[in-house]
């Protein structure tokens, strides 16, 4: 295995990246179809507005992307916070779309931690149970721009743990920066949450999360996708080794770049954490979206850099287990 990993880097690492970008390196008819842990779509077309610089896909557009990329189905996450909410993605809308396309979409629900009175005593448990009973499989995308240790956020986490939902969260470096939950470098607040809620599964996502695959020393490093080899392991590895309730959501450029910046290290990382890393895309743009991640993972599988077992777990089997599909 180690020799094949070295060969992958010496003879194909750079070529794989280039090939993924141009052709995705996959045949959509291959035997293993991906499941997308992180997707957004709307019932009706949206104008370009708000903090999202592009409109979101309609269901039919997202399905067309899925067919092209070899993705069987995806989890539809809401964006129900004032920092990034631009309409069209209520929990009810997501449930309707998932009922319309039951073989392609898996519904998640989301509630702003400031909802129901903007108090740390809001009764979120009953709200989440309502959506769980209607078929939602998880909570997210959590994007409220408040600190992870804010009492309102802690109250929401308590409810999610009680209901049994995993939480997909978007991390950002500071309050007022953009959308996303706030934590400091090294993810100290996340560690406290992992300790306080041991039965709550946290699905980490965004640049400020995945940048922590190596040690970040500046704000710019924290909020970038990073590049170059992983020379020093970061907070993600430390926390995943210590806390079994932390998972990695590979979606968007942040998750893909965390792997593709160093294919040799990616093979090691995926192998070590094979039971808690989940493929995702986070497609928003309706027009011509091409993700290198599907092809990159298939090439790693083909070269032997990762085993068939690791590939299948990351591609879909972890999703099936964790969401009870």
C-alpha positions as CSV (number, residue, x, y, z in Angstrom):
1,X,0.0,0.0,0.0
2,X,2.7,2.5,0.9
3,X,4.5,1.8,-2.4
4,X,1.3,2.5,-4.4
5,X,0.8,5.7,-2.5
6,X,4.3,6.9,-3.4
7,X,3.8,5.9,-7.0
8,X,0.5,7.8,-7.0
9,X,2.3,11.0,-6.0
10,X,5.5,10.5,-8.1
11,X,3.7,9.6,-11.3
12,X,0.2,10.9,-11.1
13,X,-0.4,13.4,-8.3
14,X,-0.3,16.6,-10.3
15,X,-1.9,14.9,-13.3
16,X,-4.8,13.7,-11.2
17,X,-5.6,17.2,-10.1
18,X,-5.5,18.5,-13.7
19,X,-7.5,15.5,-15.0
20,X,-10.1,16.0,-12.3
21,X,-10.7,19.6,-13.2
22,X,-11.1,18.9,-16.9
23,X,-13.0,15.6,-17.0
24,X,-13.7,14.6,-13.4
25,X,-12.0,11.2,-14.1
26,X,-15.2,9.2,-13.7
27,X,-17.7,7.2,-15.6
28,X,-21.2,8.0,-14.2
29,X,-22.1,4.4,-14.8
30,X,-19.4,3.0,-12.5
31,X,-20.6,0.7,-9.8
32,X,-20.2,2.9,-6.7
33,X,-22.4,6.0,-6.7
34,X,-21.6,8.9,-4.3
35,X,-24.0,10.2,-1.7
36,X,-23.6,14.0,-1.2
37,X,-23.7,15.0,2.5
38,X,-24.1,18.7,1.7
39,X,-26.4,20.2,-0.9
40,X,-28.8,23.2,-1.4
41,X,-31.6,23.7,-3.8
42,X,-34.8,25.7,-4.2
43,X,-38.3,25.0,-5.5
44,X,-38.2,28.1,-7.7
45,X,-35.5,30.1,-9.4
46,X,-33.9,32.9,-7.3
47,X,-32.3,36.2,-8.3
48,X,-28.7,36.9,-7.5
49,X,-28.7,38.8,-4.2
50,X,-27.5,38.8,-0.6
51,X,-24.3,37.3,0.7
52,X,-24.6,34.4,-1.7
53,X,-23.0,35.7,-4.9
54,X,-25.0,33.3,-7.1
55,X,-28.5,31.9,-7.2
56,X,-29.1,28.4,-6.0
57,X,-29.9,25.4,-8.1
58,X,-33.5,24.3,-8.6
59,X,-34.1,20.6,-8.0
60,X,-33.9,19.7,-11.7
61,X,-30.6,21.5,-12.1
62,X,-29.1,19.8,-9.0
63,X,-30.2,16.4,-10.3
64,X,-28.5,17.1,-13.7
65,X,-25.3,17.9,-11.8
66,X,-25.7,14.7,-9.9
67,X,-26.2,12.6,-13.0
68,X,-23.1,14.1,-14.6
69,X,-20.9,13.5,-11.5
70,X,-22.1,10.0,-10.6
71,X,-24.0,11.0,-7.4
72,X,-27.0,8.9,-6.4
73,X,-28.6,11.3,-4.0
74,X,-27.8,14.2,-1.6
75,X,-28.8,15.8,1.7
76,X,-30.7,19.1,1.2
77,X,-29.6,21.6,3.8
78,X,-31.4,24.8,4.6
79,X,-29.8,28.3,5.0
80,X,-32.2,29.6,7.7
81,X,-30.2,32.4,9.2
82,X,-30.4,36.2,8.5
83,X,-26.7,36.3,7.6
84,X,-27.2,34.3,4.5
85,X,-30.8,33.5,4.0
86,X,-32.2,34.7,0.7
87,X,-35.4,32.8,0.4
88,X,-36.7,29.6,-1.1
89,X,-35.2,27.1,1.4
90,X,-37.6,26.7,4.3
91,X,-37.7,23.4,6.1
92,X,-41.1,22.9,4.6
93,X,-39.8,23.6,1.1
94,X,-37.0,21.0,1.6
95,X,-39.5,18.4,2.8
96,X,-41.7,19.0,-0.3
97,X,-38.7,18.7,-2.7
98,X,-37.6,15.5,-0.9
99,X,-41.1,14.0,-1.2
100,X,-41.1,14.9,-4.9
101,X,-37.7,13.3,-5.5
102,X,-37.4,10.6,-2.7
103,X,-34.7,8.7,-4.6
104,X,-32.5,11.8,-5.0
105,X,-32.9,14.0,-2.0
106,X,-32.6,13.5,1.8
107,X,-34.1,16.3,3.9
108,X,-32.3,18.1,6.7
109,X,-33.9,20.9,8.8
110,X,-32.4,24.0,10.4
111,X,-33.5,26.4,13.1
112,X,-31.7,29.6,14.0
113,X,-30.5,29.5,17.6
114,X,-31.9,32.9,18.1
115,X,-35.4,31.8,17.1
116,X,-38.3,31.2,19.5
117,X,-37.6,34.3,21.6
118,X,-33.8,34.8,21.2
119,X,-33.3,33.1,24.6
120,X,-31.1,30.2,25.8
121,X,-34.2,28.6,27.1
122,X,-36.1,28.2,23.8
123,X,-37.8,24.8,23.5
124,X,-36.1,23.6,20.4
125,X,-36.6,19.9,21.2
126,X,-40.2,19.8,20.2
127,X,-39.5,21.8,17.0
128,X,-36.8,19.3,16.0
129,X,-38.9,16.3,16.8
130,X,-41.6,17.6,14.5
131,X,-39.1,17.7,11.6
132,X,-37.6,14.4,12.6
133,X,-41.0,12.8,12.5
134,X,-41.6,14.3,9.1
135,X,-38.5,12.6,7.7
136,X,-35.5,14.9,8.3
137,X,-32.3,13.1,8.9
138,X,-30.1,15.8,10.4
139,X,-29.7,19.5,11.3
140,X,-28.0,22.0,9.1
141,X,-26.5,24.0,7.7
142,X,-25.8,25.8,11.0
143,X,-24.5,29.2,9.9
144,X,-25.6,31.7,12.7
145,X,-22.8,34.1,13.2
146,X,-22.5,33.7,17.0
147,X,-19.9,32.0,19.1
148,X,-20.1,28.3,19.6
149,X,-20.2,28.7,23.4
150,X,-23.0,31.3,23.3
151,X,-25.8,30.0,25.6
152,X,-28.3,30.1,22.8
153,X,-26.0,27.8,20.7
154,X,-25.5,25.5,23.5
155,X,-29.2,25.2,24.0
156,X,-29.6,24.3,20.4
157,X,-26.9,21.6,20.6
158,X,-28.6,20.1,23.7
159,X,-31.8,19.8,21.7
160,X,-30.1,18.2,18.7
161,X,-28.4,15.7,20.9
162,X,-31.7,14.8,22.6
163,X,-33.4,14.3,19.2
164,X,-30.5,12.4,17.7
165,X,-29.7,14.7,14.8
166,X,-26.1,15.2,13.6
167,X,-25.3,18.9,13.1
168,X,-23.6,20.2,10.0
169,X,-21.9,23.5,10.9
170,X,-20.1,26.2,9.0
171,X,-17.2,27.8,10.9
172,X,-16.0,31.3,10.6
173,X,-13.1,33.1,12.3
174,X,-15.0,36.0,13.9
175,X,-18.3,37.6,14.6
176,X,-19.4,40.1,12.0
177,X,-17.1,38.6,9.4
178,X,-19.7,36.7,7.4
179,X,-22.0,33.8,8.1
180,X,-20.9,30.8,10.2
181,X,-20.4,29.8,13.9
182,X,-17.5,31.6,15.5
183,X,-14.4,29.8,17.0
184,X,-10.8,30.7,17.5
185,X,-7.7,29.2,15.9
186,X,-7.1,25.6,17.0
187,X,-10.9,25.2,17.5
188,X,-11.0,25.4,21.3
189,X,-14.7,26.1,21.5
190,X,-15.5,23.1,19.3
191,X,-13.5,20.9,21.6
192,X,-15.6,22.1,24.6
193,X,-18.7,21.3,22.6
194,X,-17.4,17.8,21.7
195,X,-16.9,17.2,25.5
196,X,-20.2,18.7,26.6
197,X,-22.3,16.8,24.0
198,X,-20.6,13.4,23.6
199,X,-23.6,11.9,21.8
200,X,-24.0,14.8,19.3
201,X,-22.3,14.2,16.0
202,X,-20.6,17.3,14.6
203,X,-20.1,17.4,10.8
204,X,-17.4,20.0,10.3
205,X,-17.4,22.2,7.1
206,X,-16.0,25.4,5.6
207,X,-12.6,27.0,5.1
208,X,-12.2,28.0,8.7
209,X,-12.8,24.3,9.7
210,X,-10.7,22.6,7.0
211,X,-7.8,25.0,7.2
212,X,-7.2,23.4,10.6
213,X,-6.0,20.2,8.9
214,X,-2.6,22.0,9.5
215,X,-1.5,24.5,12.0
216,X,-2.9,28.0,11.2
217,X,-0.9,30.9,12.6
218,X,-2.7,33.9,11.0
219,X,-6.3,35.0,10.4
220,X,-5.6,34.8,6.7
221,X,-4.6,31.2,6.9
222,X,-7.7,30.3,9.0
223,X,-10.0,31.8,6.4
224,X,-8.3,30.3,3.3
225,X,-8.4,26.9,1.6
226,X,-4.7,26.5,2.0
227,X,-2.2,25.1,-0.4
228,X,1.0,23.0,-0.4
229,X,2.0,19.9,1.5
230,X,0.7,19.3,5.1
231,X,3.9,19.7,7.1
232,X,2.3,19.9,10.5
233,X,-0.9,18.2,11.6
234,X,-3.6,20.5,12.9
235,X,-6.5,20.7,15.2
236,X,-8.8,18.4,13.1
237,X,-6.6,15.4,13.5
238,X,-6.0,16.0,17.2
239,X,-9.8,16.4,17.9
240,X,-10.8,13.5,15.7
241,X,-8.4,11.2,17.5
242,X,-9.7,12.3,20.9
243,X,-13.4,12.7,20.2
244,X,-15.4,10.1,18.2
245,X,-18.3,12.5,17.7
246,X,-16.3,14.8,15.2
247,X,-16.8,14.1,11.5
248,X,-15.5,15.7,8.3
249,X,-17.8,17.0,5.6
250,X,-15.7,17.2,2.4
251,X,-18.0,19.5,0.6
252,X,-17.2,22.8,-1.2
253,X,-13.7,23.9,-2.2
254,X,-12.7,23.8,1.4
255,X,-13.0,20.1,1.9
256,X,-11.7,19.2,-1.5
257,X,-8.7,21.5,-1.2
258,X,-7.8,20.1,2.2
259,X,-7.2,16.7,0.5
260,X,-6.0,17.8,-2.9
261,X,-3.3,20.1,-1.6
262,X,-1.3,17.0,-0.6
263,X,-2.5,13.8,-2.2
264,X,0.0,11.7,-0.2
265,X,-1.2,13.0,3.1
266,X,-4.8,12.7,1.9
267,X,-4.4,9.0,1.5
268,X,-3.1,8.7,5.1
269,X,-5.8,11.0,6.4
270,X,-8.7,9.2,4.7
271,X,-7.4,5.8,5.8
272,X,-7.0,6.8,9.4
273,X,-10.4,8.5,9.7
274,X,-12.2,6.4,7.1
275,X,-15.3,5.9,9.3
276,X,-15.9,9.6,9.9
277,X,-15.2,11.3,6.6
278,X,-18.1,11.9,4.2
279,X,-18.1,12.9,0.5
280,X,-19.9,16.1,-0.3
281,X,-20.1,18.8,-3.0
282,X,-22.1,21.8,-1.8
283,X,-23.3,22.8,-5.3
284,X,-24.9,26.2,-5.4
285,X,-24.2,27.5,-8.9
286,X,-26.8,26.2,-11.4
287,X,-24.6,26.7,-14.4
288,X,-21.7,24.5,-15.3
289,X,-20.4,23.5,-11.9
290,X,-17.5,21.1,-12.1
291,X,-16.1,19.7,-8.9
292,X,-12.7,17.9,-8.9
293,X,-13.5,15.9,-5.8
294,X,-15.4,12.9,-7.4
295,X,-12.6,12.3,-9.9
296,X,-9.8,12.8,-7.3
297,X,-11.3,10.2,-5.0
298,X,-11.9,7.7,-7.9
299,X,-8.3,8.2,-9.0
300,X,-7.0,7.5,-5.5
301,X,-9.0,4.3,-5.5
302,X,-7.8,3.3,-8.9
303,X,-4.2,3.9,-8.1
304,X,-4.4,2.0,-4.8
305,X,-3.6,5.1,-2.8
306,X,-6.7,4.3,-0.8
307,X,-8.4,0.9,-0.5
308,X,-11.7,-0.1,-2.0
309,X,-13.1,-0.2,1.5
310,X,-11.9,3.3,2.4
311,X,-13.3,4.7,-0.9
312,X,-16.7,3.1,-0.3
313,X,-17.0,4.4,3.2
314,X,-16.1,7.9,2.3
315,X,-18.2,7.9,-0.9
316,X,-21.5,6.6,0.7
317,X,-21.3,4.0,3.4
318,X,-20.6,6.4,6.2
319,X,-23.6,8.5,5.1
320,X,-25.9,5.4,5.1
321,X,-24.8,4.4,8.6
322,X,-24.9,7.8,10.2
323,X,-28.2,8.9,8.7
324,X,-30.0,5.6,8.9
325,X,-30.7,5.4,5.2
